[in-house]
Amino acid sequence: MTSSPDPLTSANALWQRLTKHQPAVAAALAMQLRALPDTWAQRELGMARPHAVLELLPASDMPMEIAPHVADWEECPACDECEGLCRYHTGYATGYEELHRPLREISAADPTVTVQDALERLEEADEAAENGVLVRAVAQLIEGAQR
């Protein structure tokens, strides 16, 4: 669902998809909306007239999506709605990049290092951190620098 410049059109499309994909959430939302006082626009959005709120710009350029996420981004309806990666897959890609950042840094520093060597070095570093060896080594370096 790409964001329409018209908030009423976007709201209608969002409601249609919400009732289709998440009917319980749609029902809970309707109940919450019915319980709002007449002053909801002022209390929730800081504007006295509800229709004035329709002129507000979105806080993000990421379009809304409510379709269920699928693990494979090529089959994900939410990614189709966004015409790119949805929030779930954007987060997944960011995490994947961070996970592999140490391997990229090691290979950039020493192109002769194999992936197996790099993984062994990272495992050794993790073990040193768990055993306290790393903390002791850092403490010795700090003491040596202060002398």
C-alpha positions in Angstrom: 0.0 0.0 0.0 1.7 3.1 -1.1 0.9 6.2 0.8 -1.6 8.4 -0.9 -1.3 12.2 -0.6 -5.0 12.2 0.5 -5.2 11.0 4.2 -8.8 10.0 3.8 -7.9 7.7 0.9 -5.0 6.3 2.8 -7.1 5.8 5.9 -9.7 3.9 3.9 -7.1 1.6 2.2 -5.4 1.0 5.6 -8.8 0.1 7.2 -9.6 -2.3 4.4 -6.2 -4.1 4.8 -6.4 -4.0 8.5 -9.8 -5.7 8.6 -8.6 -8.2 6.1 -5.2 -9.1 7.7 -5.7 -8.2 11.3 -9.4 -8.2 12.2 -8.8 -8.4 16.0 -6.6 -5.3 15.8 -9.2 -3.5 13.7 -11.9 -4.3 16.3 -9.6 -3.1 19.2 -8.8 0.1 17.3 -12.6 0.7 16.7 -13.3 0.2 20.4 -10.5 2.7 21.3 -11.8 5.2 18.8 -15.3 5.0 20.2 -14.0 5.6 23.7 -12.2 8.9 22.7 -13.7 12.1 24.2 -14.9 14.9 21.9 -11.6 16.7 22.7 -9.5 13.8 21.3 -7.8 15.9 18.6 -6.6 18.5 21.1 -5.5 15.9 23.6 -3.9 13.3 21.2 -2.6 15.6 18.5 -2.5 19.1 19.9 -4.9 20.6 17.4 -8.4 21.9 18.2 -10.0 21.0 14.9 -9.9 17.3 13.8 -10.0 18.4 10.1 -6.9 20.6 10.5 -5.0 17.4 11.4 -5.6 16.1 7.9 -3.1 18.7 6.7 -0.2 17.4 8.8 2.7 15.8 6.9 3.8 12.2 7.9 6.6 12.0 10.4 8.5 9.5 8.2 9.0 8.8 4.6 8.5 5.1 5.3 5.0 4.2 4.0 2.6 2.4 6.2 2.2 -1.3 5.8 0.0 -3.7 7.7 0.1 -6.8 5.5 1.7 -9.8 7.3 5.4 -10.2 6.9 6.9 -13.3 5.2 10.4 -14.4 5.9 11.3 -14.3 2.2 11.4 -10.6 1.2 10.6 -11.5 -2.5 7.3 -13.0 -1.3 6.5 -10.5 1.4 3.2 -8.6 0.9 4.4 -5.7 3.1 7.5 -5.3 0.9 5.2 -5.2 -2.1 3.2 -2.5 -0.4 6.3 -0.4 0.3 7.7 -1.0 -3.2 11.0 -1.8 -1.4 11.9 -3.4 1.9 9.3 -3.2 4.6 10.3 -2.2 8.2 10.8 -5.9 9.2 13.1 -6.6 6.3 14.9 -3.3 6.6 15.7 -4.2 10.2 16.7 -7.7 9.2 19.1 -6.3 6.5 20.6 -3.9 9.0 21.1 -6.6 11.6 22.7 -8.9 8.9 25.1 -6.1 7.9 26.1 -5.5 11.5 26.6 -9.2 12.1 29.0 -9.5 9.2 30.8 -6.1 9.8 33.6 -7.7 11.8 34.3 -10.2 8.9 34.4 -7.3 6.4 36.7 -5.3 8.6 39.1 -8.2 9.1 39.3 -9.0 5.4 39.8 -5.3 4.6 42.7 -5.1 7.1 44.3 -8.3 5.9 43.1 -9.7 2.5 45.0 -12.9 3.0 42.9 -13.9 6.0 40.3 -16.6 5.2 36.8 -16.6 6.5 37.7 -19.6 8.7 40.7 -17.7 10.2 38.5 -14.7 10.8 35.8 -16.7 12.5 38.4 -18.5 14.7 39.9 -15.1 15.7 36.4 -13.8 16.6 35.7 -17.0 18.6 39.1 -16.6 20.4 38.2 -13.0 21.2 34.8 -14.0 22.6 36.4 -16.7 24.7 39.0 -14.2 26.0 36.2 -11.8 26.9 34.2 -14.6 28.7 37.3 -15.8 30.6 38.4 -12.3 31.7 41.6 -12.5 29.8 40.6 -9.5 27.7 39.8 -7.4 30.7 43.1 -8.2 32.3 45.0 -7.4 29.1 43.2 -4.1 28.8 43.9 -3.3 32.4 47.7 -4.0 31.9 47.7 -1.8 28.8 46.1 1.0 30.7 48.5 0.6 33.6 51.4 0.7 31.2 50.2 3.8 29.5 49.7 5.6 32.8 53.3 5.0 34.0 
